[in-house]
């Protein structure tokens, strides 16, 4: 599965939940930009994501800090959780 397919699954889940805030959608777009800039191979094959979710959280947090001068938001953390839920990874 590529990232676009995974992203569409996550969006479908968010739409199903009828979320009032769009912060998770924005975080998903930022995560895609992170992949484009740092982990292009993950765009083509999401099975290459680290099995441990925390590794992904740490990488994305560093990216946000260095490139965007931002901290990881609760919405971004929730978005990563949903990515891993959709992938079925068991890592924390």
Sine and cosine of phi, psi and omega as CSV:
sin_phi,cos_phi,sin_psi,cos_psi,sin_omega,cos_omega
0.00,0.00,0.65,-0.76,0.07,-1.00
-1.00,-0.10,0.12,-0.99,-0.10,-1.00
-0.92,0.40,-0.58,0.82,0.01,-1.00
-0.87,0.49,-0.65,0.76,0.05,-1.00
-0.90,0.43,-0.68,0.73,0.03,-1.00
-0.90,0.43,-0.70,0.72,0.01,-1.00
-0.86,0.52,-0.68,0.74,0.01,-1.00
-0.91,0.42,-0.58,0.82,0.07,-1.00
-0.90,0.44,-0.68,0.73,0.00,-1.00
-0.91,0.42,-0.71,0.71,0.03,-1.00
-0.86,0.50,-0.68,0.74,0.03,-1.00
-0.87,0.49,-0.66,0.75,0.04,-1.00
-0.91,0.41,-0.69,0.72,0.03,-1.00
-0.88,0.47,-0.67,0.74,0.02,-1.00
-0.89,0.46,-0.63,0.78,0.02,-1.00
-0.88,0.47,-0.61,0.79,-0.02,-1.00
-0.98,0.22,-0.21,0.98,-0.02,-1.00
0.81,0.59,0.80,0.60,0.00,-1.00
-0.91,0.42,0.67,-0.74,-0.03,-1.00
-0.99,0.16,-0.52,0.85,-0.02,-1.00
-0.99,-0.12,0.56,-0.83,0.02,-1.00
-0.98,-0.19,0.26,0.97,-0.04,-1.00
-0.89,0.46,-0.55,0.83,0.01,-1.00
-0.94,0.33,-0.60,0.80,0.06,-1.00
-0.90,0.44,-0.69,0.73,0.04,-1.00
-0.89,0.45,-0.67,0.75,0.02,-1.00
-0.89,0.46,-0.60,0.80,0.03,-1.00
-0.90,0.44,-0.65,0.76,0.06,-1.00
-0.91,0.41,-0.65,0.76,0.05,-1.00
-0.90,0.43,-0.61,0.79,0.02,-1.00
-0.91,0.41,-0.63,0.77,0.05,-1.00
-0.89,0.46,-0.65,0.76,0.06,-1.00
-0.89,0.45,-0.66,0.75,0.07,-1.00
-0.84,0.55,-0.71,0.70,0.02,-1.00
-0.90,0.43,-0.68,0.73,-0.01,-1.00
-0.87,0.49,-0.58,0.81,-0.05,-1.00
-1.00,0.04,-0.43,0.90,-0.17,-0.99
-0.79,-0.61,-0.47,0.88,-0.13,-0.99
-0.64,-0.77,0.86,0.51,-0.10,-0.99
-0.83,0.56,-0.57,0.82,-0.02,-1.00
-0.89,0.46,-0.49,0.87,0.04,-1.00
-0.92,0.38,-0.46,0.89,0.03,-1.00
-0.89,0.45,-0.56,0.83,-0.08,-1.00
-1.00,-0.02,-0.38,0.93,-0.05,-1.00
-0.47,-0.88,0.99,-0.14,-0.07,-1.00
-0.95,0.32,-0.17,0.99,0.09,-1.00
-0.93,0.38,-0.19,0.98,0.05,-1.00
-1.00,0.09,-0.11,0.99,0.09,-1.00
-0.83,0.56,0.55,-0.84,0.10,-1.00
-0.84,0.54,0.63,-0.78,0.01,-1.00
-0.92,0.39,-0.50,0.87,0.03,-1.00
-1.00,0.00,0.90,-0.44,-0.02,-1.00
-0.83,0.56,-0.60,0.80,-0.03,-1.00
-0.87,0.50,-0.55,0.83,0.05,-1.00
-0.89,0.46,-0.64,0.77,0.03,-1.00
-0.93,0.36,-0.67,0.74,0.03,-1.00
-0.85,0.53,-0.73,0.69,-0.02,-1.00
-0.90,0.43,-0.67,0.74,0.02,-1.00
-0.89,0.45,-0.71,0.71,-0.01,-1.00
-0.93,0.37,-0.60,0.80,0.05,-1.00
-0.88,0.48,-0.71,0.71,0.04,-1.00
-0.88,0.48,-0.69,0.72,0.03,-1.00
-0.85,0.53,-0.75,0.66,-0.02,-1.00
-0.88,0.47,-0.65,0.76,-0.02,-1.00
-0.91,0.41,-0.73,0.69,-0.09,-1.00
-0.98,0.19,-0.74,0.67,-0.12,-0.99
-1.00,0.05,-0.49,0.87,-0.11,-0.99
-0.88,-0.48,-0.10,0.99,-0.05,-1.00
0.80,0.60,0.70,0.71,-0.03,-1.00
-0.76,-0.64,0.34,-0.94,0.13,-0.99
-0.99,-0.14,0.33,-0.94,0.07,-1.00
-0.94,0.34,0.85,-0.53,-0.02,-1.00
-1.00,0.09,0.25,-0.97,0.08,-1.00
-0.89,0.46,-0.60,0.80,0.04,-1.00
-0.90,0.43,-0.63,0.78,0.03,-1.00
-0.93,0.37,-0.64,0.77,0.04,-1.00
-0.90,0.44,-0.67,0.74,0.04,-1.00
-0.89,0.46,-0.63,0.77,0.02,-1.00
-0.89,0.46,-0.69,0.73,0.03,-1.00
-0.90,0.43,-0.65,0.76,0.06,-1.00
-0.84,0.53,-0.68,0.73,-0.02,-1.00
-0.93,0.36,-0.60,0.80,0.09,-1.00
-0.83,0.56,-0.74,0.67,-0.03,-1.00
-0.94,0.34,-0.56,0.83,0.10,-1.00
-0.87,0.49,-0.71,0.70,-0.01,-1.00
-0.92,0.40,-0.54,0.84,0.03,-1.00
-0.98,0.21,-0.39,0.92,-0.03,-1.00
0.99,0.16,0.26,0.97,0.05,-1.00
-0.93,0.37,0.56,-0.83,-0.04,-1.00
-0.99,-0.15,-0.05,1.00,-0.05,-1.00
-0.93,0.36,0.40,-0.92,0.02,-1.00
-0.99,-0.15,0.00,0.00,0.00,0.00
